[in-house]
Amino acid sequence: MDQVSWLKRRKPRIKDAKKLDVPDGLWKKCDGCGEILYHKELEKNLWTCGKCGHHFRISADKYTNILTDSGSYVELLTGLESIDPLGFVDSKKYVDRIEAAKKKTGHNSAVLTGSARVGGHLVMLAVLDFGFLGGSMGSVMGEKIARLTRMAVEERVPVITLSSTGGARMQEGILSLMQMAKTSAMLAKLDEEGLPHIAIQAHPTTGGVTASFASLGDVIIAEPGALIGFAGPRVIQQTIKQDLPDGFQRAEFLQEHGMVDMIVHRKELKSVIVRILDFFSDDARDRAEDTLEQARKQGL
C-alpha cells in the first residue's frame, strides 16, 4: 500500500473537546490541605475549610458581619485619614500606597471602628484589615482605637478588638511606635473603670500590635493556626542560631504556654463572645455580688 492510500484510509482524529468557560472565583484551593473548595460552600462555612479547618484570611467587613447582630453595626471615626509626615519613599511613595489601599479595601484606614450589638450587648468594636497595607498600625489606627476606647469608657460598654496585622507601619517611623503606648494607656483606663476588653487574634498578629493592644485583653481569643508573635520565626531562628520547636508562634503553641486563653473556630466565635459578654455584664456582676453577700451573712 502506497503512502497516499494509507493516509486516505486513516480514521479521522478525535475532535478536541470544547473548553468550558469557568467563571473566576468559583473555586478556591485550600492552603492547608490542598482541597478544591466551592466558593459558595466556603462562604457558608465562614471562609474556613470543611475538610481540615483551615481559616482563610478575610476582610474587616466580613469579620464585622460575622461578629455583630444584623443591622446593628454603626461605623465611627471615619474622617481620620493617614498623612505622610516623613515624606517617605521606598519603591513607591507612601501617599501612593495609601491611595491604592483605599481603592482596594474601600476604607480610609487599616482599622474599622464602630459601635454594634453582639448578642444584644452594646460594644465598641475595632477590626483590623490586613488588606490595607498589611493591617499595619500607623498614627490613624492608634488614634481611632484610643478614641473608641474613650467612647467605651463614657458609654460604660466593653471593647472588642480583632487583629490581623504585620505590626507597626514603617513608613511613619517613631510615630507608629508611639501608638503602642497610646492604645495601651487607654486600655489601662478601660481596666480602671472595670470594663472588659476582649482581644481576638487572627492570622497573622505580629509586631507592635502584638506588643500592645492585641495582648492586653481580659480574655484573649485566637483563631486556629494563627501566627502570633513579635518578630517573625525566621528572624528569631537566625538570631538565636537554634532550631525552633514545632508549631512555634502558632495559636496552639501560645495557648499551651499561657499567652492565649482560648482557641475558637470562626463559626463559634460570636457565640463564645456572647457568653463572655454575658459573664461580664452588669446583671451578672450584680448576681455574683448578691451571692457573695448572702454567703457572708450565712458565715460561709
C-alpha positions in Angstrom: 0.0 0.0 0.0 1.4 3.3 -1.0 1.7 6.2 1.4 -1.1 8.2 -0.2 -3.7 5.4 0.1 -2.7 4.8 3.8 -3.2 8.5 4.6 -6.6 8.4 3.0 -7.8 5.4 5.0 -6.8 6.8 8.4 -9.6 7.4 10.8 -10.4 11.0 11.4 -8.8 12.5 14.5 -10.9 12.8 17.6 -12.3 16.3 17.8 -10.8 18.4 20.6 -13.2 18.8 23.5 -14.8 22.2 23.7 -13.2 24.2 26.5 -15.7 25.3 29.1 -15.5 28.8 30.4 -15.4 28.6 34.2 -16.0 31.9 36.0 -13.1 33.3 38.0 -13.5 32.9 41.8 -15.8 29.9 41.5 -13.3 27.6 43.2 -10.6 28.1 45.7 -7.7 25.8 46.8 -7.2 25.3 50.5 -3.8 26.4 51.7 -4.0 23.8 54.5 -4.8 20.6 52.8 -5.0 21.4 49.1 -8.7 20.6 48.8 -10.5 22.4 46.0 -13.4 24.3 47.6 -16.6 25.6 46.0 -16.8 29.3 46.7 -20.5 29.3 47.9 -19.7 26.4 50.3 -16.6 28.2 51.5 -18.7 31.3 52.2 -21.3 29.3 54.0 -18.5 27.9 56.3 -17.4 31.5 57.0 -14.3 31.1 54.8 -13.0 28.0 56.6 -12.1 24.7 55.1 -14.7 22.0 55.8 -12.1 19.3 55.5 -9.1 20.5 57.5 -10.5 23.5 59.3 -8.0 26.0 57.7 -9.1 29.6 58.3 -8.8 31.8 55.2 -7.8 35.4 55.8 -10.9 37.6 55.3 -11.6 41.4 55.3 -12.6 43.5 58.2 -16.1 43.9 56.7 -16.6 40.1 56.7 -15.5 39.9 60.3 -17.9 42.7 61.3 -20.8 40.8 59.7 -19.8 37.6 61.4 -19.5 39.1 64.9 -22.3 41.6 65.1 -26.1 41.4 65.3 -27.7 42.0 61.9 -28.1 45.8 61.2 -26.6 46.9 64.5 -23.1 48.0 63.3 -22.5 51.7 63.0 -19.1 52.8 61.8 -17.5 55.6 63.7 -14.4 57.9 63.3 -14.5 57.6 59.5 -13.0 61.1 59.0 -9.5 60.2 60.1 -7.0 59.5 57.3 -3.3 58.9 57.1 -0.9 61.6 56.0 2.8 61.4 55.1 4.7 63.1 57.9 8.1 61.9 56.8 7.7 62.2 53.0 8.5 58.5 52.9 9.5 56.9 49.6 10.8 53.3 49.0 9.9 51.6 45.8 6.7 53.8 45.8 5.7 57.0 47.5 3.8 56.4 50.8 1.0 58.6 49.7 0.5 56.4 46.6 0.4 53.3 48.7 -2.3 54.8 50.9 -4.4 55.7 47.9 -4.0 52.2 46.4 -5.0 50.7 49.8 -8.1 52.9 49.9 -9.2 51.7 46.5 -8.5 48.1 47.3 -10.5 48.0 50.6 -13.0 50.8 50.2 -11.9 52.2 53.5 -9.8 55.2 54.7 -7.6 53.3 57.2 -6.4 49.8 58.2 -8.9 49.6 61.1 -12.7 49.7 61.1 -14.1 51.2 64.3 -17.7 51.4 65.3 -20.4 50.5 67.8 -22.6 47.4 67.5 -24.6 44.9 69.4 -23.2 41.4 69.9 -25.9 39.0 71.3 -27.8 42.1 72.4 -24.8 43.6 74.2 -23.7 47.1 73.1 -20.0 47.1 72.4 -17.3 49.2 70.8 -15.6 47.2 68.0 -12.2 47.7 66.3 -11.3 45.3 63.4 -8.0 45.5 61.6 -8.0 44.8 57.8 -4.9 43.0 56.5 -5.8 44.1 53.0 -5.0 47.7 53.9 -1.1 47.8 53.9 -1.0 44.6 55.9 -3.2 45.9 58.7 -0.2 47.9 59.8 -0.6 50.3 62.8 0.1 54.0 62.0 -1.0 57.2 63.7 -4.6 56.9 62.5 -5.1 53.4 63.8 -3.7 54.3 67.2 -5.9 57.4 67.3 -9.0 55.6 66.3 -8.6 52.8 68.8 -7.8 55.4 71.6 -10.8 57.5 70.8 -13.0 54.4 70.5 -11.8 53.2 73.9 -12.6 56.6 75.4 -16.1 56.3 74.0 -16.4 52.9 75.6 -15.5 54.4 79.0 -18.0 57.2 78.6 -20.8 54.8 77.5 -19.8 52.1 80.0 -19.5 49.4 77.4 -16.9 46.7 76.6 -14.3 46.9 73.8 -13.7 44.1 71.3 -10.6 44.3 69.1 -9.8 41.9 66.3 -6.2 41.9 65.0 -4.8 40.7 61.6 -1.6 42.7 61.1 2.1 42.8 60.2 2.7 45.3 63.1 3.7 48.9 63.2 3.8 50.9 59.9 7.4 51.6 59.0 6.5 54.5 56.7 5.6 56.5 59.8 8.7 55.7 61.8 8.7 56.5 65.5 5.1 58.0 65.2 3.8 54.5 64.5 5.6 53.1 67.5 4.1 55.8 69.8 0.7 54.2 69.1 1.7 51.2 71.2 1.8 53.4 74.3 -1.3 55.4 73.3 -3.5 52.4 72.9 -2.1 50.7 76.0 -2.7 53.7 78.1 -6.4 54.0 77.0 -7.0 50.3 77.6 -5.5 50.7 81.1 -8.1 53.4 81.7 -10.8 51.0 80.5 -9.5 48.4 83.0 -9.6 51.0 85.8 -13.2 51.6 85.0 -13.9 47.8 85.3 -14.9 47.5 81.7 -13.8 44.4 79.7 -11.6 44.2 76.6 -11.9 41.1 74.5 -8.9 40.7 72.2 -9.2 38.4 69.2 -6.0 37.4 67.3 -6.5 36.3 63.7 -3.8 35.2 61.2 -1.3 36.9 61.4 -1.0 39.0 64.5 2.6 40.2 64.8 4.9 43.1 65.6 3.9 46.2 67.6 0.2 45.3 67.6 1.0 42.0 69.4 3.2 44.0 71.7 0.4 46.4 72.6 -3.4 46.2 72.5 -3.7 42.7 70.9 -2.2 41.2 74.0 -4.0 43.4 76.6 -7.4 41.7 76.6 -9.1 40.5 79.8 -9.8 37.5 77.5 -7.5 36.7 74.6 -9.0 34.5 71.8 -7.1 33.2 68.8 -8.3 31.6 65.6 -6.9 28.1 65.0 -3.4 28.1 63.4 -3.0 31.8 63.6 0.6 33.1 63.5 1.1 35.2 66.6 4.3 36.9 67.7 6.5 39.9 67.8 9.4 39.2 65.5 9.0 36.5 62.8 10.2 33.0 63.4 12.9 33.3 60.7 14.4 36.4 62.4 14.3 34.6 65.8 15.9 31.5 64.4 18.7 33.5 62.8 19.3 35.5 65.9 19.5 32.6 68.5 21.1 30.2 66.0 18.8 27.4 67.1 16.0 25.3 65.6 12.6 26.4 66.8 10.0 24.0 68.3 7.3 22.5 66.1 4.4 24.9 65.8 6.3 27.8 67.2 4.3 31.1 67.3 1.1 29.3 66.3 -2.0 29.8 68.3 -1.9 26.3 69.8 1.7 26.8 70.9 0.8 30.1 72.6 -2.2 28.7 74.4 0.0 25.9 75.7 2.4 28.5 77.1 -0.2 30.7 78.6 -0.2 33.6 76.1 -3.7 32.8 74.7 -6.8 32.0 76.8 -8.7 30.0 74.2 -8.7 29.0 70.6 -12.1 29.3 68.9 -13.2 28.2 65.4 -14.6 31.1 63.4 -18.0 29.5 63.2 -18.2 29.5 67.0 -16.6 32.9 67.6 -19.7 35.0 68.0 -21.4 32.6 70.4 -18.3 32.4 72.6 -18.0 36.1 72.7 -21.7 36.4 73.7 -21.1 34.1 76.6 -18.1 36.1 77.7 -20.1 39.4 77.5 -22.9 37.7 79.5 -20.4 36.9 82.2 -19.1 40.4 82.3 -22.5 42.1 82.2 -23.7 44.3 85.0 -26.6 41.9 85.7 -24.1 39.0 86.1 -21.9 41.1 88.4 -24.8 42.1 90.5 -25.9 38.5 90.8 -22.4 37.5 91.8 -22.2 40.2 94.4 -25.6 39.2 95.8 -24.5 35.6 96.0 -21.3 36.6 97.9 -23.3 38.9 100.2 -25.7 36.0 101.1 -22.7 33.7 101.7 -21.2 36.3 104.1 -24.4 36.6 106.0 -24.6 32.8 106.3 -21.0 32.7 107.5 -19.7 30.8 104.5 
